[in-house]
Amino acid sequence: MKFRQVEAFRYIMLRGTTAAAAAEMHVSQPAVSRLLSDLEHSLGFSLFDRRKGRLHPTHEAAEFFRSVEESFLGLEKLESVASKIRTRTPSELKIASTSAIATSLLPLALQEHKKFFPEEHVTIHTDSMAELVMKLQTNSVDLAIGLELPQLIGIEREFIGNARFVFAARSDHPLAKKETICAHDLIGETVLTVVDNSPVYWSELGGVLSSVKSQIKQRIMIDTSHTGYAMIAAGLAVAVLEPFAARVWEGNGVVIRPFEPAIYYPYGLAYPTNTRQHKSLFSFTQSIQKVAKNMREFDNDCVVMQKQ
């Protein structure tokens, strides 16, 4: 049994004659008759009684036609779905981001993106790095933004730039008077410690502070930079932190200064494999890159993003 044979049978049932079926299929009437004969031979029963040059469906034909029509309606539905997928822009963009990016780079990128997709719904998930990976690998989001991920199965990556970490303290802290801070300046200070499920992310920061580790107080541990900046604003500690969230906290009694030696961490976009190509997502990634390109410096000359 072949599709073309079943198609000929269906058109005969719908149109009543082999001539009408041939017109629908753009073939000759004898070709339709041959397709019908071959189908009957394949099925092992007759579909039509031939009386006085006309075809009369058998009971078997009526029963078989019900299943044939269900199958063709299913195909038509699939064709309709495929057409919508080809022509539509997704109605929702699902983004996962670390909290610092979600309150700094992301709003600026969405402002740019909305110029091109003003009606699109956007859902933003604020997650840790481990949660970002889980959402990407389960296709729960269209993309994620944060520290650049290692090579992982089911995830594609795109580099944004290197973010230079900054020293942060409350505005009335003695170290706020210095133009540049180094590890030696932190001796005797309460310095925030970053905790994460993947401590390898913070190996560079840990290495720089290792020379004074025994001479600083590490009594407060944080897992998000916003929590860290809140502790700093309350005068509980100082820290070397990512620079994005500093944009929010500079107006809340926190000052930032360049830290030497410079500590850079790579940031990037990540996508579930094979999901990046629709127009809206591509446009949003372009907006992210545009904003990151413009996010070069704070007013105090601390470098925020540096392209390799």
PECORNOR-V709989 format. One line per field, one symbol per residue. ss: DSSP state (H for helix, E for strand, L for the rest). psi: psi as a letter, one per 30 degrees, with the letter a starting at -180 (. if undefined). burial: I if it has 16 or more other C-alpha atoms within 10 Angstrom, else O. A space follows every 50 residues. Layout:
ss: ???
psi: ???
burial: ???
//
This chain:
ss: LLHHHHHHHHHHHHHLLHHHHHHHHLLLHHHHHHHHHHHHHHHLLLLEEE ELLEEEELHHHHHHHHHHHHHHHHHHHHHHHHHHHHHLLLLEEEEEELHH HHLLHHHHHHHHHLLLLLLLEEEEEELLHHHHHHHHHLLLLLEEEEELLL LLLLEEEEEEEEEELEEEEELLLHHHHLLEEEHHHHLLLEELEELLLLHH HHHHHHHHHHHHHHHLELLLEELLHHHHHHHHHLLLLEEEELLLLHHHHH HHLEEEEEEELLLEEEEEEEEELLLLLLHHHHHHHHHHHHHHHHLLELLL LLELEELL
psi: kleeeeeeeeeeeeffleeeeeeefhlleeeeeeeeeeeeeeeglkfkkj khglkjkleeeeeeeeeeeeeeeeeeeeeeeeeeeeflkkfkkjkkllee efgdeeeeeeeeefffiffkkkkkkjlleeeeeeeefghflellkakkll jkkgkklkkelkkkllkkllfgkefffkekkleeffkfljkkkkklfiff egeeeeeefffgefglkifkklfkeeeeeeeeffgfllljllfeffeeff ghgklllkkklkkkkklllkkkkggffleeeeeeeeeeeeeeefieklfg gkkekjk.
burial: OOOOIIIIIIIIIOOOIIIIIIOOIOOOIOOIIOIIIIIIOOOOOIIIOO OOOOIOIOOOIOOOIOOIOOOOOOOOOOOOOOOOOOOOOOOOIOIIIIII IIIIIIOIIIOIIIOOIOOOOOOOIIIIIOOIIOIIIOIOIIIIIIIIIO OOOOIIIOIIIIIIIIIIIIIOOOIIOOOIIOIOOIOOOIIIIIOIOOOO IOOOIOOIIOOOIOOIIOOOOOOIIIOIIIIIIOIIIIIIIIIIIIIOII OOIIIIIIIOOOIIIIIIIIIIOOOIOOOIIOIIIOIIIOIIOOIOOOOO OIIIIIOO
//
